[in-house]
Each structure stands twice: as C-alpha cells, then as structure tokens.
Amino acid sequence: MNVATKLGGFALGLVAVFGAAWGVGQVAGPGAPAVEASHDNAAGGHDAGGHDESTDGYLPGGLLVSDQGYTLVPTPAPAGQFAFRITGPDGNPVTGYDVEHDKRMHLIVARRDLSGFRHVHPEMDPDGTWRVTSPLGDPGSWRAFADFKPTGAEALTLGVDIAVPGSFTPEPLPTPTRTATVDGYTVTLAGDLTPGAASRLTLTVSRNGTPVTDLAPYLGAYGHLVALRQGDLAYLHVHPDGVPGDGKTPAGPQITFFAEVPSAGTYRLYLDFQHAGQVRTAEFTAVAGPPTGASTTAGGPATRPTPATHPSAPTSVPATPDHGEPGHGHS
C-alpha cells in the first residue's frame, strides 16, 4: 500500500485506476537467493515490460530499486527471516521514517507470476535494518516492494527481485472475474476502469450470503487495494474513499476506491480487509482497455482535479485528503 498525491506508508493513500475488463536479497536459510539489480536506474533504466507511460515522465512505483537517492538493499538474515535496509542520498542506512497508515514500513511481496501475494510490516533495528519473518513462499522469482516515507522526504515505493531456489513452474493468471471468494467471504467488484483517468471501483463484502457491515479498520482504513501490472509488476497501492470514524463512512459492506492505471494491460488486484479479528485478501484479475474519454458514469471514469503536490503526477485524480499517487498509497 503509490495516483496523484503521495499516498503514504505501505504507504498509500487512496487513488489508483485499473481498467476495463476483469477479468529478499537474502531469504533465510541455505541457498541465499540472488538479487536482480536490473531496476536500479532512477532515470528510467528499468524493465518497463514494453509499457509506455505518460509523456510527462511519470513512472509507476516499484519499478526501481533506487530513486531520489534512496536504495532498497536486501541484507543477509537468519533462517526464516527477511531483512533489508534503505540507504539514503548520503549512502548511509535511513533510520528516520514517518508513520503512514499506522506503520513506518510496508513490505509487499508477490511472485512474478502474480501468485503468492503478501503484505507485512517489518520492525527496524537501531542500525536501520528492517526485519520480518520471511513472507516469501514457494520457489521462483519474487518481487519485493518497500513502501515508506523518509522523514523530510517524499513517500517512495522501491522494488527488487529475489530468487527463491527450487523447482518452479509459473502459474497461469486466473481468468478475469468480478467475484472473488476467501475463507467463506465473497467480494464483488463493480466499476470499469480506463487507463490514465480516475475511475470508481466499489468492492462489496459479504459472508455466507449476508452483507458485512462491521468491517474493522485495518491500518487506518476499511480496505487496502494493491494492483500489480502483469509483465513488469508496476505497483499501485490505493485506499478507499472515506475514513473510519469520520461519521459518514460505513464499515461495509461497500468499500469505494478511486484508482488510476498508467496503461492498458492486465492487472492483478489484491484487496486486504479485516473482519472477525483477521485480515483476509481477495484477489481479482482485471484487464485495462484503451482510454475512452472523460465522460462520467456510475462506476465509470470520474475525473477530478489534480492535486498540485506532485509535478509529474497524472491528471484526473481524486483530490480527497489522504489520497495518493500511483505507486503510493496508504498509494
């Protein structure tokens, strides 16, 4: 948890758009995985997967291992742990972070076939090393995203590839659908998304056929939505409209997001929500089609003014406080 204003801690605040149809470096233990360093050019020397971004130079989050002088550096860790540091412009580990959505660091990992998604929150040692029980699962190539805001600087999402040794067969991406089930919960997705324009997505949560109206706040929101673009895993983390306890945002069954994807293509969407004392993740495949104009319809594109806090951010994004830019949320 990345859209037009800095989202915030795993960071993210509330805007991202996905589109149209639905459709570490060292993991604990023997055989330390190799870290791929092909995304470390902050000037754009990354694997863009053949996607063209906006002409204003905006780049989605998570494609770079180093940006604005900050670098994600995986470090050796004991068996069962994942550890890393963020080094700053002076080359030293960063130890000052702002709390964004209840945490100073949000770590998201996903295999490059878009399976195995996990969102965790490491703890920092005094020397600036972040540690967490390893969220990496089955063998394969994984992408790790660190979403954070250094004190006195802009929020960032950096990414690095991690290889988990072992036999690996990529899983096919699930068919696009508007319904996902997890642990007896059903989540339905309404709204069609258009690349480059803010669109409204509404996710409705039910359990055993009964609408859930008592969702619990999780990291300061009733839901967290992450999107990863198939191919390069461009990262978008967004949060819903409204804030728990504001007197007007219901605790379900609907969670509304404004989101923006940077390009046409296939995306995997991950909704984290908390109910009955447990956080669950509902997953969807969505296919973003070509831009269709600026018309506004229920569940469709919803153009809003662009906040002026990020000169390279895309236009047509929500101006609601606590919303963020693509690649940043809680983007």
C-alpha positions, 0 to 999 in steps of 0.5 A: 500500500503509490495516483496523484498525491503521495499516498503514504506508508505501505504507504498509500493513500487512496487513488489508483485506476485499473481498467476495463475488463476483469477479468529478499536479497537474502531469504533465510536459510541455505541457498541465499537467493540472488538479487536482480539489480536490473531496476536500479536506474532512477532515470528510467533504466528499468524493465518497463515490460514494453509499457509506455507511460505518460509523456510527462515522465511519470513512472509507476512505483516499484519499478526501481530499486533506487530513486531520489537517492534512496536504495532498497538493499536486501541484507543477509538474515537468519533462517526464516527471516527477511531483512533489508535496509534503505540507504539514503542520498548520503549512502548511509542506512535511513533510520528516520521514517514517518508513520503512514497508515499506522506503520513506518514500513510496508513490505509487499511481496508477490511472485512474478507470476502474480501468485503468492501475494503478501503484505507485512510490516517489518520492525527496524533495528537501531542500525536501520535494518528492517526485519520480518519473518520471511513472507516469501513462499514457494520457489521462483522469482519474487518481487519485493516492494518497500513502501515508506516515507523518509522523514523530510522526504517524499513517500517512495515505493522501491522494488527488487527481485529475489530468487527463491531456489527450487523447482518452479513452474509459473502459474497461469493468471486466473481468468478475469472475474468480478467475484472473488471468494476467501475463507467463506467471504465473497467480494464483488467488484463493480466499476470499469476502469480506463487507463490514465483517468480516475475511475470508481471501483466499489468492492462489496463484502459479504459472508455466507450470503449476508452483507458485512457491515462491521468491517474493522479498520485495518491500518487506518482504513476499511480496505487496502487495494494493491494492483500489480501490472502483469509483465513488469509488476508496476505497483499501485497501492490505493485506499478507499474513499472515506475514513473510519470514524469520520461519521459518514463512512460505513464499515461495509459492506461497500468499500469505494476506491478511486484508482488510476492505471498508467496503461492498458494491460492486465492487472492483478488486484489484491484487496486486504480487509479485516473482519472477525479479528483477521485480515483476509485478501481477495484477489481479482484479475482485471484487464485495462482497455484503451482510454475512452474519454472523460465522460462520467458514469456510475462506476465509470471514469470520474475525473477530478482535479489534480492535486498540485503536490506532485509535478509529474503526477497524472491528471484526473485524480481524486483530490480527497485528503489522504489520497495518493499517487500511483505507486503510493498509497496508504498509494 
